[in-house]
Amino acid sequence: MKSTIIFIAVSVMLLTGCQTAPLSDVQATQLVNNKVNSKSINVPRALVRLQSKQADDVWERIRMQMNMPIPDEFLVNKYRDWFIQHPEHLEKISQRARPFLYLIVEEFEHRDLPIEIALLPIVESSFNPLAYSKADASGLWQFTLPMASHFGLNMNWWYDGRKDVPAATSAALDMLEYLYQKTNNWLYALAAYNAGEGQLNQAIKYNQERGLSTDFWALNLPTETKQYVPQLLAIADVIKNAQAYGINLKPIPNIPCIEVIDVGSQIDLAVAAKLAKIPVTRLQKLNPGFNRWTTSPQEPHQLVIPVSKAHKFKLALANTDVNERIKWYKYQIQHGDNITVIAQRHQTNVDKIKAMNNIDGDKITAGQFLYMPHTASKEILDVEFAGSQSTAKKIIRKKTENTSVQPQLITAASSVTPQALHTVQYGDTLWSIARSYKVSVEQIISWNNMTDRDKLTVGKILKFYQNEQNKSLQMRL
């Protein structure tokens, strides 16, 4: 009874406070129509949001708040038809979004942003935090290096904030808010997020100077951007009406799945996994921003932990000496050293040293430092194996010059015998090698456990696989 009285009081207060609120684009008071005694009533956006929090499913929570107009435009209709005809695409994405969607929706609601834009990672990366593009964009929200740095994401040898889902989400929303404040139009803001402010402003100015409409649909924007906004609107419509369209989005519990924990200092992922009592591979999937076997020595010192393990993890962490958090040390190379001698002297093996230091070949230089595992440490080796044997799919969003979009699924094939080997020669580039072997650059990167920032070195051995299981999803419009 007490909760009922509180709910009624809040409802009355919200209704009274919002009666005179001016309507302005999507961020203004949004209205939904509910049928009560065959009469339509207007429900304020804040009340809809409050009600949506009671939903059992995050997808339903999103649906309840959707109110962005879906225009009857050619590309919107075409993309809608494609998603309806390929229901498995969104069904797979729903599985991938499961750990992070609740966190993203919470952030959108906290900032009072249109809930439809929470679906943007579907367009950007198919909800894969390891996704990257030929434009050097990376992560769930597809940040380029300059934009990531501008909006406060850290990137170094140890860590790439673009792939850190909580950090990248915060930065992406900062960028979207900035673009909306500049344009006061969400379609403009989305176009600028994809193409850049300069491209958008040029297109608007071009139409203004010729007395043409400056409506988004009338602008002469890059082909990818012309596809980008309609995709998001089509996805929003399909998800809103998923049941009617025959799309089976597996429910995602409307409760936190993960907790972001500040561990205070650098820690090996294997040690953290042991404290959390989860497999290293699971910890890595929740923390894709870490490029190495350990977190960064500098901030941020945050780890994403399953909420069911968070309490015991924090207790175990508090009882672990800081010196026990890392299982490695630095060794300065001396004149006359070689990797084999160093490995024997330090009771480890050459492969582990190479893996920890990202070394190709056997060349080392006196005066430089090597990261070395402690003698009794098996954990680092476990992390390396977990990383090299990962079968996580990487989605590459291709830029095209026609009206098709091809998110291509590429699977790492580290457990399969390579069909060919290539030794990198002077003057080789990934593009030239890919052309010679009639494969894509993305396949070479995936097959060789590289990242989008790795550089080729002379003597590096590249592996090539016959990958018949890769299938690209094509939207032919």
C-alpha positions as CSV (number, residue, x, y, z in Angstrom):
1,M,0.0,0.0,0.0
2,K,2.8,2.4,0.9
3,S,4.5,1.8,-2.5
4,T,1.1,2.4,-4.2
5,I,0.7,5.8,-2.5
6,I,4.2,6.8,-3.4
7,F,3.7,5.8,-7.0
8,I,0.4,7.8,-7.2
9,A,2.1,10.8,-5.6
10,V,5.0,10.7,-8.0
11,S,2.6,10.3,-10.9
12,V,0.6,13.3,-9.9
13,M,3.7,15.4,-9.3
14,L,5.1,14.4,-12.7
15,L,1.9,15.1,-14.5
16,T,1.5,18.5,-12.9
17,G,5.2,19.4,-13.5
18,C,5.1,18.5,-17.2
19,Q,1.8,20.0,-18.3
20,T,3.5,23.2,-19.6
21,A,6.7,21.7,-20.8
22,P,7.5,22.8,-24.4
23,L,7.9,20.2,-27.1
24,S,11.3,20.4,-28.7
25,D,12.7,17.5,-30.9
26,V,13.1,14.1,-29.2
27,Q,14.6,15.4,-26.0
28,A,11.5,17.2,-25.0
29,T,8.6,15.6,-23.2
30,Q,7.7,12.5,-25.1
31,L,4.2,11.3,-25.1
32,V,2.8,7.7,-25.4
33,N,-0.8,6.8,-25.9
34,N,-2.4,4.4,-23.5
35,K,-6.0,3.3,-24.0
36,V,-8.0,3.8,-20.8
37,N,-11.8,3.3,-21.2
38,S,-11.3,3.7,-25.0
39,K,-9.9,7.2,-24.5
40,S,-6.3,8.2,-25.2
41,I,-4.3,9.9,-22.5
42,N,-0.9,11.4,-22.6
43,V,1.8,10.0,-20.3
44,P,4.9,12.1,-19.6
45,R,8.2,10.7,-20.6
46,A,9.5,10.6,-17.0
47,L,6.6,8.5,-16.0
48,V,7.1,6.1,-18.9
49,R,10.7,5.7,-17.9
50,L,9.7,5.0,-14.3
51,Q,7.3,2.4,-15.5
52,S,9.8,0.8,-17.9
53,K,12.2,0.1,-15.0
54,Q,9.7,-2.4,-13.7
55,A,9.9,-4.5,-16.9
56,D,11.5,-8.0,-16.6
57,D,13.3,-7.7,-19.9
58,V,15.8,-4.9,-21.0
59,W,14.4,-5.1,-24.6
60,E,10.9,-4.4,-23.2
61,R,12.3,-1.6,-21.1
62,I,13.6,-0.1,-24.3
63,R,10.4,-0.6,-26.3
64,M,8.3,1.1,-23.6
65,Q,10.3,4.3,-24.1
66,M,10.6,4.4,-27.9
67,N,9.0,7.4,-29.4
68,M,11.4,8.6,-32.2
69,P,9.4,9.1,-35.5
70,I,10.2,6.4,-38.1
71,P,9.9,8.1,-41.5
72,D,8.5,6.4,-44.7
73,E,11.9,6.6,-46.5
74,F,13.2,4.3,-49.1
75,L,16.3,3.2,-47.2
76,V,14.5,2.9,-43.9
77,N,12.0,0.6,-45.5
78,K,14.7,-1.5,-47.3
79,Y,16.7,-2.0,-44.1
80,R,13.6,-2.9,-42.2
81,D,12.8,-5.5,-44.8
82,W,16.4,-6.9,-44.6
83,F,16.3,-7.3,-40.8
84,I,12.9,-8.9,-41.0
85,Q,14.1,-11.3,-43.7
86,H,17.3,-12.1,-41.6
87,P,16.0,-12.5,-38.1
88,E,19.0,-14.5,-37.0
89,H,21.1,-11.3,-37.3
90,L,19.4,-9.5,-34.4
91,E,18.9,-12.7,-32.5
92,K,22.7,-13.2,-32.4
93,I,23.3,-9.6,-31.6
94,S,20.9,-9.9,-28.6
95,Q,23.1,-12.7,-27.2
96,R,26.2,-10.5,-27.7
97,A,24.6,-7.5,-26.0
98,R,23.5,-9.4,-22.9
99,P,26.4,-8.5,-20.6
100,F,26.3,-4.7,-21.4
101,L,22.9,-3.6,-22.6
102,Y,21.5,-2.9,-19.1
103,L,24.5,-0.7,-18.3
104,I,24.1,1.2,-21.6
105,V,20.4,1.8,-21.1
106,E,21.0,3.0,-17.5
107,E,23.5,5.6,-18.9
108,F,21.1,6.8,-21.6
109,E,18.3,7.2,-19.1
110,H,20.6,9.0,-16.6
111,R,21.5,11.5,-19.3
112,D,17.9,11.8,-20.6
113,L,18.9,10.8,-24.2
114,P,16.6,9.1,-26.7
115,I,16.5,5.4,-26.0
116,E,16.6,4.5,-29.7
117,I,20.2,5.7,-29.9
118,A,21.2,3.0,-27.3
119,L,20.9,0.7,-30.3
120,L,23.7,2.5,-32.2
121,P,26.2,-0.3,-31.3
122,I,24.2,-2.6,-33.5
123,V,25.0,-0.4,-36.5
124,E,28.5,0.4,-35.5
125,S,29.9,-3.0,-34.4
126,S,27.1,-5.5,-34.2
127,F,27.6,-5.2,-30.5
128,N,31.1,-6.6,-30.6
129,P,33.7,-4.6,-28.5
130,L,36.5,-6.1,-30.5
131,A,35.1,-4.8,-33.8
132,Y,37.4,-2.6,-35.9
133,S,37.2,-1.0,-39.3
134,K,39.6,0.0,-42.1
135,A,39.3,3.6,-41.0
136,D,41.1,2.5,-37.7
137,A,37.9,2.8,-35.8
138,S,37.6,0.3,-32.9
139,G,35.3,-0.9,-30.2
140,L,31.6,-1.1,-29.6
141,W,31.1,2.6,-30.5
142,Q,33.8,2.6,-33.3
143,F,36.0,5.4,-32.1
144,T,38.9,6.6,-34.2
145,L,42.1,7.4,-32.3
146,P,41.7,11.2,-32.5
147,M,38.1,11.2,-31.4
148,A,38.8,8.7,-28.6
149,S,41.6,10.8,-27.3
150,H,39.5,14.0,-27.6
151,F,36.7,12.5,-25.5
152,G,39.0,11.2,-22.7
153,L,39.7,7.6,-23.6
154,N,43.2,6.3,-22.6
155,M,45.2,4.2,-25.2
156,N,48.6,2.7,-24.7
157,W,50.5,-0.6,-25.0
158,W,48.6,-2.2,-22.2
159,Y,45.1,-0.8,-22.7
160,D,42.7,0.5,-25.4
161,G,39.8,2.4,-23.9
162,R,37.9,2.2,-27.1
163,K,37.3,-1.5,-26.4
164,D,36.5,-0.9,-22.7
165,V,32.6,-1.0,-22.9
166,P,31.8,1.1,-19.8
167,A,34.5,3.7,-20.6
168,A,33.7,3.9,-24.3
169,T,30.0,4.2,-23.6
170,S,30.5,7.2,-21.4
171,A,32.8,8.8,-24.1
172,A,30.3,8.0,-26.9
173,L,27.5,9.7,-25.0
174,D,29.7,12.7,-24.3
175,M,30.3,13.0,-28.1
176,L,26.6,12.5,-28.9
177,E,25.5,15.1,-26.4
178,Y,28.1,17.5,-27.8
179,L,26.9,17.0,-31.4
180,Y,23.3,17.4,-30.4
181,Q,24.0,20.7,-28.6
182,K,25.7,21.9,-31.7
183,T,22.8,20.9,-34.1
184,N,19.6,20.7,-32.0
185,N,18.6,17.8,-34.3
186,W,19.2,14.1,-33.5
187,L,19.4,13.1,-37.2
188,Y,22.1,15.7,-37.7
189,A,23.9,14.6,-34.6
190,L,23.9,11.0,-35.8
191,A,25.2,12.0,-39.2
192,A,28.0,14.0,-37.6
193,Y,28.9,11.1,-35.4
194,N,29.4,9.0,-38.5
195,A,30.8,11.4,-41.0
196,G,32.2,14.2,-38.8
197,E,31.0,17.8,-38.2
198,G,32.7,19.1,-41.2
199,Q,30.9,16.9,-43.7
200,L,27.6,17.6,-42.1
201,N,28.1,21.4,-42.1
202,Q,29.3,21.4,-45.7
203,A,26.2,19.5,-46.8
204,I,23.9,21.9,-44.9
205,K,25.7,25.0,-46.3
206,Y,25.5,23.7,-49.8
207,N,21.7,23.3,-49.7
208,Q,21.3,26.7,-47.9
209,E,23.2,28.5,-50.6
210,R,20.9,27.0,-53.3
211,G,17.7,27.6,-51.4
212,L,17.2,23.8,-51.0
213,S,15.8,22.0,-48.0
214,T,18.2,21.3,-45.2
215,D,16.2,18.4,-43.9
216,F,18.5,15.4,-43.2
217,W,16.9,13.4,-46.1
218,A,17.7,16.2,-48.6
219,L,21.4,16.5,-47.7
220,N,24.2,15.3,-50.0
221,L,26.1,13.2,-47.4
222,P,28.6,10.4,-47.9
223,T,27.1,7.1,-49.0
224,E,27.9,5.4,-45.7
225,T,26.2,8.2,-43.7
226,K,23.1,8.0,-46.0
227,Q,22.9,4.3,-45.0
228,Y,23.9,4.8,-41.3
229,V,20.9,6.8,-40.0
230,P,18.3,4.8,-41.9
231,Q,19.8,1.6,-40.4
232,L,19.4,2.9,-36.9
233,L,15.8,4.0,-37.5
234,A,14.9,0.6,-39.2
235,I,16.5,-1.3,-36.3
236,A,14.5,0.8,-33.8
237,D,11.3,0.0,-35.6
238,V,12.0,-3.7,-35.9
239,I,13.0,-4.0,-32.2
240,K,9.9,-2.0,-31.1
241,N,7.7,-4.4,-33.1
242,A,9.8,-7.5,-32.9
243,Q,7.0,-9.8,-32.1
244,A,4.9,-8.6,-35.0
245,Y,7.9,-9.0,-37.4
246,G,8.7,-12.5,-36.1
247,I,12.0,-11.5,-34.5
248,N,12.9,-13.6,-31.4
249,L,15.0,-11.4,-29.1
250,K,16.0,-13.6,-26.2
251,P,15.0,-11.7,-23.0
252,I,17.8,-9.9,-21.2
253,P,17.1,-9.7,-17.4
254,N,16.4,-6.1,-16.4
255,I,18.9,-6.2,-13.6
256,P,22.7,-5.5,-13.5
257,C,24.8,-8.3,-15.0
258,I,28.2,-6.7,-14.3
259,E,29.8,-4.4,-11.8
260,V,32.7,-2.0,-12.5
261,I,35.2,-2.3,-9.7
262,D,38.2,-0.1,-9.1
263,V,41.0,-2.4,-8.0
264,G,43.4,0.4,-7.2
265,S,46.5,-0.8,-8.9
266,Q,47.8,-3.1,-11.7
267,I,46.8,-6.7,-11.5
268,D,47.3,-9.7,-13.7
269,L,44.1,-10.9,-15.3
270,A,44.8,-14.5,-14.3
271,V,45.1,-13.4,-10.6
272,A,41.9,-11.4,-10.9
273,A,40.1,-14.3,-12.4
274,K,41.3,-16.6,-9.6
275,L,40.0,-14.1,-7.0
276,A,36.7,-13.8,-8.8
277,K,36.5,-17.6,-9.3
278,I,35.8,-17.3,-13.0
279,P,37.7,-18.6,-16.0
280,V,40.3,-16.2,-17.4
281,T,38.6,-16.3,-20.8
282,R,35.3,-15.0,-19.3
283,L,37.2,-12.1,-17.6
284,Q,38.9,-11.2,-20.8
285,K,35.5,-11.1,-22.7
286,L,34.2,-8.7,-20.0
287,N,37.3,-6.6,-20.2
288,P,38.3,-6.5,-23.9
289,G,40.1,-3.1,-23.4
290,F,43.2,-4.8,-22.0
291,N,45.7,-5.7,-24.7
292,R,48.0,-7.8,-22.5
293,W,48.0,-10.4,-19.7
294,T,47.6,-7.7,-17.1
295,T,45.9,-4.4,-16.5
296,S,47.7,-1.1,-17.2
297,P,50.2,0.3,-14.7
298,Q,48.5,3.6,-15.0
299,E,44.9,4.5,-14.5
300,P,42.2,3.4,-15.0
301,H,42.4,0.5,-12.6
302,Q,38.9,-0.7,-13.3
303,L,37.7,-4.3,-13.9
304,V,34.3,-5.5,-15.1
305,I,33.3,-8.4,-12.9
306,P,30.0,-10.5,-13.0
307,V,27.7,-9.0,-10.4
308,S,27.2,-12.4,-8.9
309,K,30.9,-12.6,-8.2
310,A,31.6,-9.0,-7.3
311,H,31.2,-9.1,-3.5
312,K,33.4,-12.1,-2.9
313,F,36.0,-10.7,-5.4
314,K,36.2,-7.5,-3.5
315,L,36.7,-9.4,-0.2
316,A,39.4,-11.6,-1.8
317,L,41.1,-8.6,-3.3
318,A,41.2,-6.8,0.0
319,N,43.0,-9.8,1.5
320,T,45.6,-10.0,-1.3
321,D,48.9,-8.2,-0.8
322,V,49.6,-5.7,-3.6
323,N,52.9,-7.5,-4.4
324,E,50.9,-10.7,-5.1
325,R,48.8,-9.0,-7.8
326,I,51.4,-9.3,-10.5
327,K,53.4,-12.4,-11.5
328,W,56.1,-10.8,-13.6
329,Y,59.1,-8.4,-13.4
330,K,61.3,-6.4,-15.8
331,Y,64.7,-7.5,-16.9
332,Q,67.2,-5.2,-18.7
333,I,69.0,-6.9,-21.6
334,Q,72.8,-7.2,-21.2
335,H,75.5,-7.2,-23.9
336,G,75.9,-10.8,-25.2
337,D,72.3,-11.8,-24.2
338,N,70.0,-13.8,-26.4
339,I,66.5,-14.9,-25.8
340,T,67.5,-18.6,-25.3
341,V,70.1,-17.7,-22.7
342,I,67.8,-15.4,-20.9
343,A,65.0,-18.0,-20.8
344,Q,67.4,-20.6,-19.4
345,R,68.8,-18.3,-16.8
346,H,65.4,-17.3,-15.6
347,Q,63.9,-20.8,-15.7
348,T,61.3,-20.0,-18.3
349,N,60.9,-20.6,-22.1
350,V,61.5,-18.6,-25.2
351,D,57.9,-18.7,-26.4
352,K,56.6,-17.2,-23.2
353,I,59.1,-14.3,-23.3
354,K,58.2,-13.6,-26.9
355,A,54.5,-13.7,-26.2
356,M,54.8,-11.3,-23.2
357,N,56.9,-8.8,-25.1
358,N,55.2,-9.1,-28.5
359,I,58.5,-10.1,-30.2
360,D,58.8,-11.6,-33.7
361,G,62.0,-13.4,-34.5
362,D,65.0,-13.6,-32.1
363,K,66.5,-10.1,-32.3
364,I,66.8,-8.2,-29.0
365,T,68.8,-5.0,-28.1
366,A,71.1,-4.5,-25.1
367,G,69.7,-1.8,-22.8
368,Q,66.1,-2.5,-23.5
369,F,63.7,-4.2,-21.0
370,L,61.9,-7.5,-21.2
371,Y,58.8,-8.4,-19.2
372,M,59.6,-11.7,-17.5
373,P,57.3,-14.2,-15.7
374,H,58.1,-15.2,-12.2
375,T,59.5,-18.7,-12.1
376,A,56.5,-20.3,-10.3
377,S,53.9,-18.4,-12.4
378,K,51.7,-20.5,-14.7
379,E,49.0,-17.9,-14.7
380,I,50.5,-15.7,-17.4
381,L,50.9,-18.7,-19.7
382,D,47.2,-19.5,-19.1
383,V,46.2,-16.0,-20.2
384,E,48.4,-16.2,-23.3
385,F,46.8,-19.5,-24.3
386,A,43.3,-18.2,-23.5
387,G,44.0,-15.2,-25.8
388,S,45.5,-17.2,-28.7
389,Q,42.8,-19.9,-28.6
390,S,39.9,-17.4,-28.5
391,T,37.2,-18.1,-31.1
392,A,35.4,-14.8,-30.5
393,K,34.1,-13.3,-33.7
394,K,35.3,-9.9,-34.9
395,I,32.9,-7.8,-36.9
396,I,34.4,-5.5,-39.5
397,R,32.1,-2.7,-40.7
398,K,33.0,-2.1,-44.3
399,K,32.7,1.2,-46.1
400,T,31.0,0.8,-49.4
401,E,30.4,3.0,-52.4
402,N,27.0,1.5,-53.2
403,T,23.8,1.1,-51.2
404,S,24.8,-2.2,-49.5
405,V,26.2,-2.8,-46.1
406,Q,28.3,-5.9,-45.4
407,P,29.1,-6.6,-41.8
408,Q,31.6,-9.5,-42.3
409,L,32.0,-12.2,-39.7
410,I,35.6,-13.4,-39.3
411,T,36.5,-16.2,-36.9
412,A,40.0,-16.7,-35.5
413,A,41.3,-20.1,-36.6
414,S,44.2,-20.5,-34.2
415,S,43.3,-24.1,-33.5
416,V,43.3,-25.1,-37.2
417,T,46.5,-26.0,-39.1
418,P,47.5,-23.1,-41.3
419,Q,47.2,-23.7,-45.1
420,A,50.1,-21.3,-45.9
421,L,52.8,-19.2,-44.2
422,H,54.3,-15.9,-45.4
423,T,57.5,-14.3,-44.1
424,V,57.2,-10.5,-44.1
425,Q,59.7,-8.9,-46.5
426,Y,60.9,-5.3,-46.7
427,G,58.2,-3.2,-48.3
428,D,55.4,-5.6,-47.5
429,T,52.1,-4.1,-46.3
430,L,49.0,-5.9,-45.1
431,W,47.2,-4.6,-48.2
432,S,49.8,-6.0,-50.6
433,I,50.0,-9.3,-48.8
434,A,46.2,-9.6,-48.7
435,R,46.0,-8.9,-52.5
436,S,48.6,-11.6,-53.2
437,Y,46.8,-14.3,-51.2
438,K,43.3,-13.1,-52.3
439,V,42.1,-12.6,-48.8
440,S,41.1,-9.5,-46.8
441,V,43.3,-7.5,-44.5
442,E,40.9,-8.3,-41.6
443,Q,41.3,-12.0,-42.1
444,I,45.1,-11.7,-41.9
445,I,44.8,-9.7,-38.7
446,S,42.3,-12.2,-37.2
447,W,44.2,-15.3,-38.1
448,N,47.4,-13.9,-36.6
449,N,46.0,-12.6,-33.3
450,M,47.0,-9.1,-34.3
451,T,45.2,-5.8,-33.3
452,D,44.3,-2.9,-35.6
453,R,47.4,-1.0,-34.2
454,D,50.0,-3.7,-34.8
455,K,52.8,-3.0,-37.3
456,L,54.4,-5.5,-39.7
457,T,58.1,-6.2,-39.0
458,V,60.5,-7.8,-41.4
459,G,60.8,-11.5,-40.7
460,K,57.4,-11.9,-39.0
461,I,55.6,-15.1,-40.0
462,L,52.0,-14.7,-41.0
463,K,49.6,-17.7,-41.0
464,F,46.9,-18.2,-43.6
465,Y,43.9,-20.5,-43.2
466,Q,41.2,-22.0,-45.4
467,N,38.2,-20.4,-43.7
468,E,35.1,-21.9,-45.4
469,Q,32.8,-21.2,-42.5
470,N,33.1,-17.4,-42.8
471,K,29.9,-16.0,-44.1
472,S,29.2,-12.4,-44.8
473,L,25.8,-10.8,-44.2
474,Q,24.9,-8.8,-47.2
475,M,22.2,-6.1,-47.4
476,R,21.7,-5.7,-51.1
477,L,19.4,-2.8,-51.7
